[in-house]
Amino acid sequence: MSFLRMAATLLCAAAVSSFGFGVTHAKVYRIGLVTNGGAANAAGESIVRALAARGYSVGGNLVLESRSSGGNAKALPGIVEELVGIPVDVIVTFSYPGALAAKRATTTVPVVVFGSGDPVETGLVNSLSRPGGNLTGISDVAAELAPKRLELLKAAAPTLRKVAMLWNADDLGMTLRYRSSSNAAAILGVTVQSLGVREPDDFEDAFAAMDRDPPDGILMVSDALTFLNRQRVFAFAASHRLPAIYETETWVRAGGLMSYGPDPGEIAARAAALIERILNGAEPSDLPFEQPTRFRLVINRKAAAALGLTLPAAVLERADEVIE
């Protein structure tokens, strides 16, 4: 089933009350979803469900214009320009390249962004409290989460002394996340093996580097490029008995060992609330970037078994969810 058809089914079902009528809005709104593919599609579906809970139904009062670059960031400017030309009432982006393309393409269409790195450090907005321009969204908290992720990885693998970090070096937002993680590792006394990738072929070079100089674990920074190549990383980690931690639980459900990151349900609900405020006339420049407040540790016990890793009871007890 296509994402658009799935979204329509979810929205129509959720908008119906016990009397068969949903919450009504006089206007039909158009929302453009700009994804790079992979994990962002799941985030888009979550926002669609959250909008449904607020009474927005595809085929009723909502038209969903969903576009994906398929992992090709160079296609994003054209995708955004197409949505601006339709036009849509709001554009929602799920990556730094998508947010940057939207910022460059329009100053009038409101844009809600998340998964884009620190919006101030990347230059997307002036400040979190007063974004200015036409962008708002959910901000990155990588600097706060990086030490926690490494602590959890070290708790799962107490012999951890060196961690390989993989990230998309062509994505400024993800590069900043890597730097936060690298700084946290230095404070914790963990050596970093820096493995920036820019295209699928680069993963073979990263694997070769880890073969030459074996790390004790892996931290992967999440974006479309790394997500689309996740199974290759899972296979390498399994064959080399390397524990790995990821930023979002989508990776763990796909076969990764463990993740620690913002609660996707909370993110979707707050993004939907921002979208609704904009549809009701609020200006993005007046809507502060919000920050996640709830975080989840998710562990895949099957992946641990494949690694030959016995997770300490203290780590399992801290998990919000253990996938058997």
Secondary structure, 3 states (H helix, E strand, C coil): CCHHHHHHHHHHHHHCCCCCCCCCCCCCEEEEEEECCCHHHHHHHHHHHHHHCCCCCECCCEEEEEEECCCCHHHHHHHHHHHHHCCCCEEEECCHHHHHHHHHHCCCCCEEECCCCCCCCCCCCCCCCCCCCCEEEECCCHHHHHHHHHHHHHHHCCCCCEEEEEEECCCHHHHHHHHHHHHHHHHHCCEEEEEEECCCCHHHHHHHHHHHCCCCEEEECCCHHHHHCHHHHHHHHHHCCCCEEECCHHHHHCCCCEEEEECHHHHHHHHHHHHHHHHCCCCHHHCCCECCCCEEEEEEHHHHHHHCCCCCHHHHHHCCEEEC
